């Protein structure tokens, strides 16, 4: 079950949906939410470095101005979204503004939470809202908790697709999803493996998926199907199949080395974050 949920706040249109999704999960398990807003002083420092005595003076002034503006925006976000939680009657604790590296801040907070909920388009850099930071991809590499990535539409999750290749990362992700069951167990779950082709590979794939299905069955999932896909580009195959199968959520490990075919962190994971047609549950 999911008891402690971290929601990271941004100025985009996804964050209100992320909070609403976290509220529904918290209500399911009588859980609590923590809101965190970020002041990335490291990034501001890096982008306001002066070259000479005069330019250093102006760089210091610009840095101080950006930090003050970012702190103000962070406090505004925190007040806005915690007020929504109060109105919804959902418990929230340890809400705060974190300063320093945004990646390090999120990784540290996730150590004491079950799940991070974030918007797909979130940059978490209030000084430059449209700046591409790839923050979520970097966080996934180091985080202790799972991450739920959603878009601008509130997800109604009835059908779940789980990418599974039998490797340790995929097994940990399968286990984490079953343990947390953020959307309950009354779901249609399809376990998907990308295989290389041939009779032996097909039989091995079926055996692999049967074991994963047995694990989920022990956690109360009863509507289970298994599918083996022919080899191909991992992100393209998964995204296309998620869309054609009508999945409402894609569950996947953040990186792998085989099975989901050489899923190297920073390539397929980033592609899924950018291109997946459905919300993502990711773990590493």
N, C-alpha and C positions, 0 to 999 in steps of 0.2 A: 504494500500500500504506500501511497505517497503522502507523507505527513508534513514535510517542510519544503516549500516552493520558493525559489528565488526568481524575482521578476526584475530584469534590468531595463531601466527607463531610457527612452530616447524621444526625440522631437518628431519622429515619423508617424505615419498613419497606422503602423503595425502595433505599436505599443499598447494602445487601448484594447485591441483585440487580444494581445498577449495577456493583459491583466484579466480580462473577462474569462479567458480560457483557464488561467490559474485559479480564478474564483470557483469555477465549476469543479475543477479537480479537488480543490481544498474542501469544498462542501461534500464531495463524495466520501472523503475519508476523515472528515472532521479535522482537517489539517490547518496549517497557518502559512501565511505569506510574508516574505521579506522583500521590500522594495529597495533597490539600490540605484542611485544616480552617480554618474562618473565625472570626475574632473581630472582629465589626463594631463597633469602638469608635466610629465615627461615629454609628451608630444609637443606641448606648447613651448617648452624649453628648446627642443630640437628645431622648431620652426622659427624661432626668434633669436638666433645667434648673430651677434654683431661682428664686423670684421676689424674695425678700428675703434679708437677711443670715442670719437663722435658717434659712430654708428652703434657702438655698444650702449651708449647712453639711451639712444632711441629704441634700441632692442629691449633694454630693460623696461622702459616705459611701456612699450607695446606688450611685453610679456605680462607685466602687472595688470594692464588693462584687460587682456584676454583672460587671465586667470580670474579676475574679479567678475567679468561678464559670464564666464563659464560657471563659477560658483553660484551666481545669482540664478542662472538658468537651471542648474541642478536642484537648488532649493525649491524653485517654482514647480519643477516636475515632481519632486518628492511630495510637496504639499498637495498638488493636484490629484495624484494617484492614491495617496493614502486617504484623502477625503472620500474618494470613490469606495475604498474598502470599508471605511466607517459607515458610509451610507448603505452598503450591501450587508453590513453586519458580519463581516468575515474577519477573524482574528489576524492581526499582523504584528510582528515583533522585529526589533533590531533594524528598522528602516534607517537608512543612512546615506550620506554622501561619501564616496570613497575617492581619495586623492592619490595620484601617482600613476603608474602604468595601468591602463584600462584592462589589459589582458591579465596582468598579475593580480589586480583587484578582484576580478571575476573568479579567477582560479582559486584564490584564497577563500572567497565567500562560498564557493561551491563545495568546499570540503565539509561544510556542516549543513548542507541541504541535499535533498533527494534529487531535485530536478530544477534546472534552469529553464525558464520560459522566455523566449525572445522573439522579436519580429525579424522576418527574413531581410528586410531592407534597413535594419538598424546599423548605424555607423558608430554611435556612442562617442562622437566627437563634436560637442555642441558649438565649438568655436568655428567649425566648418561643416555644417550638417550634411552636405552632399559629398564629402570626401570619402572615397572608398578605403576602408581600413582593414577589411578581411578579419575583423576582430573575432567573430564567432569561429572561423576556421582555425585561428591560432589558439583559441581557448579550448577547442575540442581535443587538441593534441595533449593537453596537460590536465584536464579537468577530472576530478574524482566523481562528479555527478553526471547524470545524463542531461541532454539538452533537447528541448522541444522547440522546434523552429516553425513559426506559423506566418501567414501572410495577412492581408487586410480583410479577409473574410473569416468570421468565426467558424471554426471547424466543427462539423457534426460527424463524429467518428463512429461508423458502423462496420466498415470493411478495412482491414489492416493487411498490408503486405510486408512480410519480413524477409529481407535478403539474408540468406544463410549459406555459408560455405564450409562450416565445420571447424574453422580456425579459431584460435583463442579469442581474438577480438570479436568475432561474430558470436561465439558462445557466450562471452561476457555480456554482449548487447542483448541477446535473447534472454539471458537470466535476469538482467536488470529490468527489461520490459515486463517480464512475468512477475518479478517481485514488486514493482511499482504499480503495474496495471493502472495507469493514470486514467484510462477511459473505461475501467471495469473489465469484466471477462465475457460479457454477453455480446461478443463481436464475431464477425466472420473473419477468420485469419487465414491468409494464404502464405505458406512458406515457399520461397523461391530460391532456386540454386541455378547458377550459370555454369553449365558443364561444357566440356570440350567436344563431346560427340563420340559416337560409337557405342556398341552394346555394353561393354564393360563400364564405360564412364556413366552410362545411363543407369545401370544397376547400382553402381556406387552412389550416384546422386540420390536415387530412391531410398537407399539404406540410410544415407545421411539425413534426409528430410524426415524419414519415419522416426528417427531418434529425436529430432527436434520437436516433432509433433507430440511424441510421448511425454516430453518434458512439459510442454504447455498444457497438456491434458491433466497432468498432476496438479496444476495451478488453477484448474477450473475452466479452462478454455475447451469448449466441446465442438464448436463449428470450425473444423480445421480441414484445409485442403493443401496439397503439395504440387508444385510445378517445377519441372526442369526446363530451362531455356538453353538454346544453343549459344555457343561462345560468341562474344562480340564486345564492343566497347561497353564497359560496366555502366557508366552513367547514362549512356544513350539507351541501353537495353532496359535498365531499371526504370528510367523516366518514362520511356515509351510504354512499357508493360504496366506501370502504375496507372497511367492514364487510360489505357485500353481496358484494363480490368476493373476500373471503377473504384480503385482504392481511395480511401479517405486519409490514409496515413501510411508513410513509408518508414519502416524501422530498419536501421542499418548500422554496421560498425563504421567508425570514422576512417579506418584504413585497414588494408589487408595486403597480402602478398600473393595469394592465389585463390582459386575458386570463384570469388567475385573478381577474378582476373587482375592481379597486380594493382590492387587498389592502393596506390601510394598516397600518403597524406599530402594535401596541398594540390592534388590534381583532381581525382574523382570526387573527393569530399567537397572541394570548392565548387566543382561543377554541379553537384547535387544541390548545394546551398543556393546557387545562382539560378538553376534551371528546373529543379523538381516541380512538377505540376501540383504536388500535394504537400501538406505539412510533413515535417521530418522529425523522427525520434532518433537521435544519434548518441553513440557512446563509443568509448575506446578501451 
